[in-house]
Amino acid sequence: MSYFPNIEDIKKAALTIREVADVTPLLHSIRLSKEYQANIYLKREDLHRVRSYKIRGAYNKISSLSKDQRKNGVVCASAGNHAQGVAFACNHLGIEATIFMPAVTPKQKVEQTKMFGEDWVAVVLEGDTFDDSYKAAIDYCDREQKVFIHPFDDPKVIEGQATVGLEMLEQTQEPLDYIFVAVGGGGLASGLISVFNTLSPSTKIIGVEPDGAPSMKMSMDNNKNTTLEHIDKFIDGAAVKRVGDLTFAICKDNLHKMITVPEGKVCQTILDLYNRDAIVVEPAGALSISALDFFKEEIKGKNVACIIGGGNNDITRTAEIKERALLYGNLKHYFIVRFPQRAGALKQFVVEILGPTDDITHFEYSKKSSKENAPAVVGIELKDPSDLEPLINRMKANNFFGDYLNNKPDLFQYLV
């Protein structure tokens, strides 16, 4: 692929999207700056009306369509944020849209898409992943001869996302040394590369993916665009099996580094942003900040920007987010505990086996009179990871220990 975004086209995109996209702030984070001994800035793309940067690329692309194309309507596939951008743009411009979304898309994103699109948009829930929805959307688009609005692999979309970079350059007095950006399909990263390679070539751009969906990293390691067979869909805004061909060609030669971050680490970042900064982000929106821990020494004393790509988080996911964060922090543990079938066994476990700050958060048990010991599945939350080994030792010494489940994925998947 020979396409590389042109700065003049990006500047035109910036003028085009003024109708619907506000200039989002680049805010200095006192907490993160102290923690990492650097100047950490947050580009708040979660503050758009559709609560993500996707409005930029969607509106820029749809605005470029001819009169006949607009009249015939458009189609898109999205895990949520692109859908909202397309819905808002189509409502604003009076264009009919059919939007395909995975059936597992958080309810909040589906409802927001319908709200922004009103009568101009029809939502179709199809498949379990973005890639499933994408295939269904392409098939529908071919049958109906409509224009497909790609979420990332389209020049006009990339140029729209690139306007984030133009704003950042205008908002900083000193050059940025590092930019951390989440990578799903690669549209935003490609846009940033096109701006900073031209106007601030010393800035290093770090791409960040979830461990469970490393499509760009795998492709860069293989030196060819590679489709993943399976992905973890939890970080839905960045979980794609295959990145764009255009975006891969741009990223593979121009990203300073491409890394992955554990989903549990991302969950802890979400909780920290909410509890300590009063910022609500979705999992993909927290990816960039989650990567800072892996660059602690490298970024000391530097000017660093993290792009918060979106804030469309569904409150119903909070329990799972907390659970994943605790597991990542080695603070939540599941066991099979073998309780002697005698009165007082549970009391002994609570009083003598558990530590003073250990807390039972999950308990499944059924008494079987024909057995000497009855198993229970017990989840225990610790205050400190160092409390785990003494707990296991006490369980074994008193014949309560059955098995440890956290490192047995075949069993553990039924608990989390």
For each residue, the residues with C-beta under 8 A, 3 or more apart:
1: 245 246 248 249 250
2: 249
3: 155 246 249 250
4: 194 250
5: 9 10 155 158 159 162 190 191 194 250
6: 9 10 194
7: 10 11 194 195 198 199
8: 11 12
9: 5 6 12 13 155 159
10: 5 6 7 13 14 159 162 163 165 166 191 194 195
11: 7 8 14 15 166
12: 8 9 15 16 159
13: 9 10 16 17 56 60 156 159 160 162 163
14: 10 11 17 18 163 166 167
15: 11 12 18
16: 12 13 19 59 60 63 160
17: 13 14 20 21 55 56 59 60 160 163
18: 14 15 21
19: 16 59 92
20: 17 49 55 59 88 89 92
21: 17 18 48 55 56 59 163
22: 47 48 49
23: 167
24: 43 44 45 47 48 53 164 167
25: 43 44 47 171
26: 41 42 43 44 167 168 171 172 305
27: 41 42 44
28: 33 39 40 41
29: 32 33 40 41 42 277
30: 33 34
31: 34 35 276 277
32: 29 35 36 40 42 289 292 306
33: 28 29 30 36 37 38 39 40
34: 30 31 37
35: 31 32
36: 32 33 40 292 296 299 300 304
37: 33 34 300 301
38: 33 299 300 301 302 303 304
39: 28 33 302 303 304
40: 28 29 32 33 36 292 304 305 306
41: 26 27 28 29 172 176 303 304 305 306
42: 26 27 29 32 279 289 305 306 307 308
43: 24 25 26 164 167 168 305 306 307 308
44: 24 25 26 27 47 308
45: 24 48 52 53 164 285 307 308 309 310
46: 51 52 279 280 281 282 285 308 309 310 311
47: 22 24 25 44 51 311
48: 21 22 24 45 51 52 53 55
49: 20 22 55 88
50: 54 55 81 84 85 87 88 112 116
51: 46 47 48 81 84 112 310 311 312
52: 45 46 48 55 81 84 85 237 285 309 310 311 312
53: 24 45 48 56 57 81 161 164 188 307 309 310
54: 50 57 58 78 81 82 84 85 151 310
55: 17 20 21 48 49 50 52 58 59 84 85 88 89
56: 13 17 21 53 59 60 85 160 161 163 164
57: 53 54 60 61 82 85 151 152 154 156 157 158 159 160 161 187 191
58: 54 55 61 62 76 82 85 86 88 89 149 157 160
59: 16 17 19 20 21 55 56 62 63 85 88 89 92 160
60: 13 16 17 56 57 63 64 156 157 159 160 163
61: 57 58 64 65 149 150 154 156 157 160
62: 58 59 65 70 74 86 89 90 93 95 149
63: 16 59 60 89 93
64: 60 61 156
65: 61 62 69 70 74 95 147
66: 69 70
67: 70 71
68: 71 72
69: 65 66 72 74 147
70: 62 65 66 67 73 74 93 94 95
71: 67 68
72: 68 69 145 146 147
73: 70 95 96 97 98 144 146 147
74: 62 65 69 70 86 90 95 96 97 98 146 147 148 149
75: 97 98 99 100 137 140 141 144 146 147 148 149
76: 58 82 83 86 97 98 99 100 137 148 149 150 151
77: 99 100 101 130 133 134 136 137 138 151
78: 54 81 82 83 84 86 99 100 101 113 130 133 151
79: 82 83 101 102 105 109 130 133 184 236 237 239
80: 83 84 101 105 106 109 110 112 113 236 237 312
81: 50 51 52 53 54 78 84 85 109 237 284 309 310 312
82: 54 57 58 76 78 79 85 86 149 151 152
83: 76 78 79 80 86 87 99 101 109 113 123
84: 50 51 52 54 55 78 80 81 87 88 109 112 113 116 312
85: 50 52 54 55 56 57 58 59 81 82 88 89
86: 58 62 74 76 78 82 83 89 90 97 99 117 121 149
87: 50 83 84 90 91 97 99 113 114 116 117 120 121
88: 20 49 50 55 58 59 84 85 91 92 116 117
89: 20 55 58 59 62 63 85 86 92 93 95
90: 62 74 86 87 93 94 95 96 97 117 120 121
91: 87 88 94 116 117 118 120 121
92: 19 20 59 88 89
93: 62 63 70 89 90
94: 70 90 91 120
95: 62 65 70 73 74 89 90 120
96: 73 74 90 120 121 122
97: 73 74 75 76 86 87 90 117 120 121 122 149
98: 73 74 75 76 121 122 124 137 140 146
99: 75 76 77 78 83 86 87 113 117 121 122 123 124
100: 75 76 77 78 124 125 126 133 134 136 137 140
101: 77 78 79 80 83 105 109 110 113 123 124 125 126 133
102: 79 105 125 126 127 128 129 130 132 133 233 236
103: 125 126 127 128
104: 128 129 233 236
105: 79 80 101 102 109 110 125 236
106: 80 109 110 236 312 313 314 316 317
107: 110 111 314 316
108: 111 112 312 313 314 315 316
109: 79 80 81 83 84 101 105 106 112 113 312 314
110: 80 101 105 106 107 113 114 123 125
111: 107 108 114 115
112: 50 51 80 84 108 109 115 116 312
113: 78 80 83 84 87 99 101 109 110 116 117 121 123
114: 87 110 111 117 118 121 123
115: 111 112 118
116: 50 84 87 88 91 112 113 121
117: 86 87 88 90 91 97 99 113 114 120 121 123
118: 91 114 115 121
119:
120: 87 90 91 94 95 96 97 117
121: 86 87 90 91 96 97 98 99 113 114 116 117 118
122: 96 97 98 99
123: 83 99 101 110 113 114 117
124: 98 99 100 101 136 140
125: 100 101 102 103 105 110
126: 100 101 102 103 132 133 136 137
127: 102 103 131 132 133 135 136
128: 102 103 104 132 233
129: 102 104 132 133 231 233 239 240 241
130: 77 78 79 102 133 134 151 236 239 240 241
131: 127 134 135 240 241 242
132: 102 126 127 128 129 135 136
133: 77 78 79 100 101 102 126 127 129 130 136 137
134: 77 100 130 131 137 138
135: 127 131 132 138 139
136: 77 100 124 126 127 132 133 139 140
137: 75 76 77 98 100 126 133 134 140 141 148
138: 77 134 135 141 142 148
139: 135 136 142 143
140: 75 98 100 124 136 137 143 144 146
141: 75 137 138 144 145 146 147 148
142: 138 139 145
143: 139 140
144: 73 75 140 141
145: 72 141 142
146: 72 73 74 75 98 140 141
147: 65 69 72 73 74 75 141
148: 74 75 76 137 138 141
149: 58 61 62 74 75 76 82 86 97 154 157
150: 61 76 153 154 157 244
151: 54 57 76 77 78 82 130 157 184 185 187
152: 57 82 157 158 161 184 185 186 187 188 190 243 244 247
153: 150 157 185 186 187 243 244 245 246 247
154: 57 61 149 150 157 158 246
155: 3 5 9 158 159 246
156: 13 57 60 61 64 159 160
157: 57 58 60 61 149 150 151 152 153 154 160 161 187
158: 5 57 152 154 155 161 162 187 190 191 194 246 247 250
159: 5 9 10 12 13 57 60 155 156 162 163 191 194
160: 13 16 17 56 57 58 59 60 61 156 157 163 191
161: 53 56 57 152 157 158 164 187 188 190 191 192
162: 5 10 13 158 159 165 166 190 191 192 194 195
163: 10 13 14 17 21 56 60 159 160 166 167 191
164: 24 43 45 53 56 161 167 168 188 191 192 307
165: 10 162 168 169 191 192 194 195 196 199
166: 10 11 14 162 163 169 170 195
167: 14 23 24 26 43 163 164 170 171
168: 26 43 164 165 171 172 176 179 305
169: 165 166 172 195 196 199 200
170: 166 167
171: 25 26 167 168
172: 26 41 168 169 175 176 303 305
173:
174: 303
175: 172 200 202 203 303
176: 41 168 172 179 196 200 203 303 304 305
177: 202 203 204 299 302 303 304
178: 203 204 205 206 256 295 298 299 302 303 304 305
179: 168 176 192 196 203 204 205 206 304 305 306 307
180: 206 208 288 289 291 292 304 305 306 307
181: 188 189 192 205 206 207 208 288 307 309
182: 188 207 208 209 237 238 284 285 287 288 307 309
183: 186 188 189 207 208 209 216 238 243 251 258
184: 79 151 152 187 209 237 238 239 240 243 284
185: 151 152 153 240 243 244 247
186: 152 153 183 189 190 207 216 243 244 247 248 250 251
187: 57 151 152 153 157 158 161 184 190 191 244 247
188: 53 152 161 164 181 182 183 191 192 307 309
189: 181 183 186 192 193 205 207 216 247 250 251 255
190: 5 152 158 161 162 186 187 193 194 244 246 247 250 251
191: 5 10 57 158 159 160 161 162 163 164 165 187 188 194 195
192: 161 162 164 165 179 181 188 189 195 196 205 307
193: 189 190 196 197 205 250 251 254 255
194: 4 5 6 7 10 158 159 162 165 190 191 197 198 250
195: 7 10 162 165 166 169 191 192 198 199 200
196: 165 169 176 179 192 193 199 200 201 203 205
197: 193 194 201 254
198: 7 194 195 201
199: 7 165 169 195 196
200: 169 175 176 195 196 203
201: 196 197 198
202: 175 177
203: 175 176 177 178 179 196 200
204: 177 178 179 256 257
205: 178 179 181 189 192 193 196 254 255 256
206: 178 179 180 181 255 256 257 258 259 291 295
207: 181 182 183 186 189 216 217 251 255 257 258 259
208: 180 181 182 183 259 260 261 287 288 290 291
209: 182 183 184 213 214 215 216 217 238 258 259 260 261 287
210: 213 214 232 234 235 238 239 260 261 262 263 266 283 287
211: 214 232 260 261 262 263
212: 231 232 233 234 235 239 263
213: 209 210 228 231 232 233 235 238 239 240 241
214: 209 210 211 217 218 228 260
215: 209 218 219 226 227 228 231 240 241 242 243
216: 183 186 189 207 209 219 220 243 248 251 258
217: 207 209 214 220 221 258 259 260
218: 214 215 221 222 226 228
219: 215 216 222 224 225 226 243 248 252
220: 216 217 223 248 251 252 255 258
221: 217 218
222: 218 219 226
223: 220 252
224: 219
225: 219 242 243 245 248
226: 215 218 219 222 242
227: 215 241 242
228: 213 214 215 218 231 241 242
229: 241
230:
231: 129 212 213 215 228 239 240 241
232: 210 211 212 213 235 239 263
233: 102 104 128 129 212 213 236 239
234: 210 212 239 263 283 320 324
235: 210 212 213 232 238 239 263 266 283 284 287
236: 79 80 102 104 105 106 130 233 239 282 283 284
237: 52 79 80 81 182 184 282 283 284 285 309 310 312
238: 182 183 184 209 210 213 235 283 284 287
239: 79 129 130 184 210 212 213 231 232 233 234 235 236
240: 129 130 131 184 185 213 215 231 243
241: 129 130 131 213 215 227 228 229 231
242: 131 215 225 226 227 228
243: 152 153 183 184 185 186 215 216 219 225 240 247 248 251
244: 150 152 153 185 186 187 190 247 248
245: 1 153 225 248 249
246: 1 3 153 154 155 158 190 249 250
247: 152 153 158 185 186 187 189 190 243 244 250 251
248: 1 186 216 219 220 225 243 244 245 251 252
249: 1 2 3 245 246 252 253
250: 1 3 4 5 158 186 189 190 193 194 246 247 253 254
251: 183 186 189 190 193 207 216 220 243 247 248 254 255 258
252: 219 220 223 248 249 255
253: 249 250
254: 193 197 205 250 251
255: 189 193 205 206 207 220 251 252 258
256: 178 204 205 206
257: 204 206 207
258: 183 206 207 209 216 217 220 251 255
259: 206 207 208 209 217 291 294
260: 208 209 210 211 214 217
261: 208 209 210 211 265 266 287 290 291 294
262: 210 211 265 266 328
263: 210 211 212 232 234 235 266 267 283 324 328
264: 267 268 324 325 327 328 329
265: 261 262 268 269 290 293 328
266: 210 235 261 262 263 269 270 283 286 287 290
267: 263 264 270 271 283 321 322 324 325 328
268: 264 265 271 272 290 325 328 329
269: 265 266 272 273 281 286 289 290
270: 266 267 273 274 281 282 283 286 313 321 325
271: 267 268 274 275 321 322 325
272: 268 269 275 276 277
273: 269 270 276 277 279 280 281 286 289
274: 270 271 277 278 279 280 281
275: 271 272
276: 31 272 273
277: 29 31 272 273 274
278: 274
279: 42 46 273 274 308 311
280: 46 273 274 311 313
281: 46 269 270 273 274 285 286 308 310 311 313
282: 46 236 237 270 285 286 310 311 312 313
283: 210 234 235 236 237 238 263 266 267 270 286 287 313 321
284: 81 182 184 235 236 237 238 287 309 310
285: 45 46 52 182 237 281 282 308 309 310 311 313
286: 266 269 270 273 281 282 283 289 290 308
287: 182 208 209 210 235 238 261 266 283 284 290 291 309
288: 180 181 182 208 291 306 307 308 309
289: 32 42 180 269 273 286 292 306 308
290: 208 261 265 266 268 269 286 287 293
291: 180 206 208 259 261 287 288 294 295 306
292: 32 36 40 180 289 295 296 299 304 306
293: 265 290 296
294: 259 261 291
295: 178 206 291 292 298 299
296: 36 292 293 299 300
297: 300
298: 178 295 302
299: 36 38 177 178 292 295 296 302 304
300: 36 37 38 296 297
301: 37 38
302: 38 39 177 178 298 299
303: 38 39 41 172 174 175 176 177 178
304: 36 38 39 40 41 176 177 178 179 180 292 299
305: 26 40 41 42 43 168 172 176 178 179 180
306: 32 40 41 42 43 179 180 288 289 291 292
307: 42 43 45 53 164 179 180 181 182 188 192 288
308: 42 43 44 45 46 279 281 285 286 288 289 311
309: 45 46 52 53 81 181 182 188 237 284 285 287 288
310: 45 46 51 52 53 54 81 237 281 282 284 285
311: 46 47 51 52 279 280 281 282 285 308
312: 51 52 80 81 84 106 108 109 112 237 282
313: 106 108 270 280 281 282 283 285 317
314: 106 107 108 109 317
315: 108 318
316: 106 107 108 319
317: 106 313 314 320 321
318: 315 321 322
319: 316 322 323
320: 234 317 323 324 416
321: 267 270 271 283 317 318 324 325
322: 267 271 318 319 325 326
323: 319 320 326 327 332 416
324: 234 263 264 267 320 321 327 328 416
325: 264 267 268 270 271 321 322 328 329
326: 322 323 329 331 332 381
327: 264 323 324 330 331 332 406 416
328: 262 263 264 265 267 268 324 325
329: 264 268 325 326 332 385
330: 327 382 385 388
331: 326 327 381 382 383 384 385
332: 323 326 327 329 361 379 380 381 382
333: 379 380 382 388 391 404 406
334: 362 377 378 379 380 404 405 406 412 415
335: 377 378 379 380 395 401 402 403 404 405
336: 375 376 377 378 402 403 405
337: 349 375 376 377 378 395 400 401 402
338: 373 374 375 376 399 400 401 402
339: 345 346 349 365 373 374 375 376 400
340: 345 372 373 399
341: 345 367 368 369 371 372 373 374
342: 345
343:
344: 347 348
345: 339 340 341 342 348 349
346: 339 349 350
347: 344 350 351
348: 344 345 351 352 353 398
349: 337 339 345 346 352 353 354 400
350: 346 347 353 354 360
351: 347 348 354
352: 348 349 394 398
353: 348 349 350 391 394 395 398 400
354: 349 350 351 358 360 380 391
355: 358 382 387 390 391
356:
357: 382 383 384 387
358: 354 355 380 381 382 383 387 391
359: 380 381 382
360: 350 354 363 378 379 380
361: 332 379 380 381
362: 334 377 378 379 415
363: 360 376 377 378 379
364: 376 377 378
365: 339 374 375 376 377
366: 374
367: 341 374
368: 341 371 374
369: 341
370:
371: 341 368 374
372: 340 341
373: 338 339 340 341 399
374: 338 339 341 365 366 367 368 371
375: 336 337 338 339 365 402
376: 336 337 338 339 363 364 365
377: 334 335 336 337 362 363 364 365 405 415
378: 334 335 336 337 360 362 363 364
379: 332 333 334 335 360 361 362 363 415
380: 332 333 334 335 354 358 359 360 361 391
381: 326 331 332 358 359 361
382: 330 331 332 333 355 357 358 359 385 387 388 391
383: 331 357 358 387
384: 331 357 387
385: 329 330 331 382 388
386: 389 390
387: 355 357 358 382 383 384 390 391
388: 330 333 382 385 391 392
389: 386 392 393
390: 355 386 387 393 394
391: 333 353 354 355 358 380 382 387 388 394 395
392: 388 389 395 396 401 404
393: 389 390 396 397
394: 352 353 390 391 397 398
395: 335 337 353 391 392 398 400 401
396: 392 393 399 400 401
397: 393 394
398: 348 352 353 394 395
399: 338 340 373 396
400: 337 338 339 349 353 395 396
401: 335 337 338 392 395 396
402: 335 336 337 338 375
403: 335 336 408
404: 333 334 335 392 407 408
405: 334 335 336 377 408 411 412 415
406: 327 333 334 412
407: 404 412
408: 403 404 405 411 412
409: 412 413
410: 413
411: 405 408 414 415
412: 334 405 406 407 408 409 415 416
413: 409 410 416
414: 411
415: 334 362 377 379 405 411 412
416: 320 323 324 327 412 413
